[in-house]
Amino acid sequence: MVHSEIYMRTAGNGPSLMVLHGFLANSSTWEIFAAYVEQYFTVHYIDLPGHGQSPSMSAWTTLNELAEIVQDFLHSRNITSNSGL
């Protein structure tokens, strides 16, 4: 279940770090954090479906389905070793 339309921006250099926004937010939540952490990590900023620059899904999505979407999305980009916030 890969959703190629999910918005993700990658910046920085170092070990991989995925940051996810909270409910009703988007990846811009992390802008203040970015300047510091991108010095030490390759940071992957993602907008979940229906948030920020990612389109909405046609049906209601559960938290488990969102977790699967993120996992599939990372695997589709060969991001296999990752920390998360």
C-alpha positions in Angstrom: 0.0 0.0 0.0 2.5 2.7 -1.1 1.1 6.2 -1.4 3.5 7.9 -3.8 1.7 11.3 -3.4 2.7 11.7 0.2 4.8 14.8 0.7 8.3 14.2 2.1 11.2 16.5 2.3 14.7 15.3 3.2 17.5 17.6 4.4 20.7 17.4 6.4 23.5 14.9 6.7 24.1 11.9 9.0 22.1 9.0 10.4 18.4 8.9 9.2 15.8 10.6 11.4 12.0 10.6 10.6 9.9 13.3 12.2 6.1 13.1 12.1 3.7 15.9 13.0 0.8 15.6 15.4 -2.9 15.5 14.6 -4.2 18.5 12.5 -0.6 19.7 11.9 2.0 19.2 9.1 5.7 18.9 8.6 6.2 22.7 9.1 5.8 21.9 12.8 9.5 21.0 12.8 10.9 24.2 11.2 12.5 25.6 14.3 13.9 22.2 15.2 15.3 21.8 11.7 18.2 24.2 11.8 19.8 22.4 14.7 19.1 18.7 14.0 19.9 18.8 10.2 23.6 19.4 11.3 23.7 15.9 12.7 21.0 13.9 10.9 19.5 13.3 7.5 15.9 14.3 8.5 12.9 13.1 6.6 9.9 15.4 7.1 6.6 13.8 6.1 3.0 15.1 5.8 0.5 12.3 6.5 -2.5 11.9 4.1 -4.9 14.8 4.5 -2.3 17.1 6.1 0.0 19.8 4.8 1.0 19.1 1.2 -0.3 15.5 1.1 -3.7 14.8 -0.5 -6.5 13.3 1.5 -7.4 9.7 1.1 -10.8 8.8 -0.2 -11.8 6.8 2.9 -11.5 7.2 6.6 -8.0 6.1 7.8 -7.2 4.5 11.1 -4.0 5.1 13.1 -2.9 1.5 12.2 -3.4 2.3 8.5 -1.4 5.6 8.8 1.5 3.6 10.5 1.4 1.1 7.5 1.4 4.0 5.1 4.5 5.5 6.7 6.3 2.1 6.9 5.5 1.4 3.2 6.6 4.8 2.2 9.9 4.4 4.0 10.5 1.0 2.4 9.7 2.3 -1.0 12.5 4.8 -0.6 14.9 2.2 0.8 15.1 3.9 4.2 15.7 0.9 6.3 17.5 2.2 9.4 15.8 5.1 11.0 15.1 6.9 14.3 11.9 8.7 14.8 10.3 11.6 16.6 
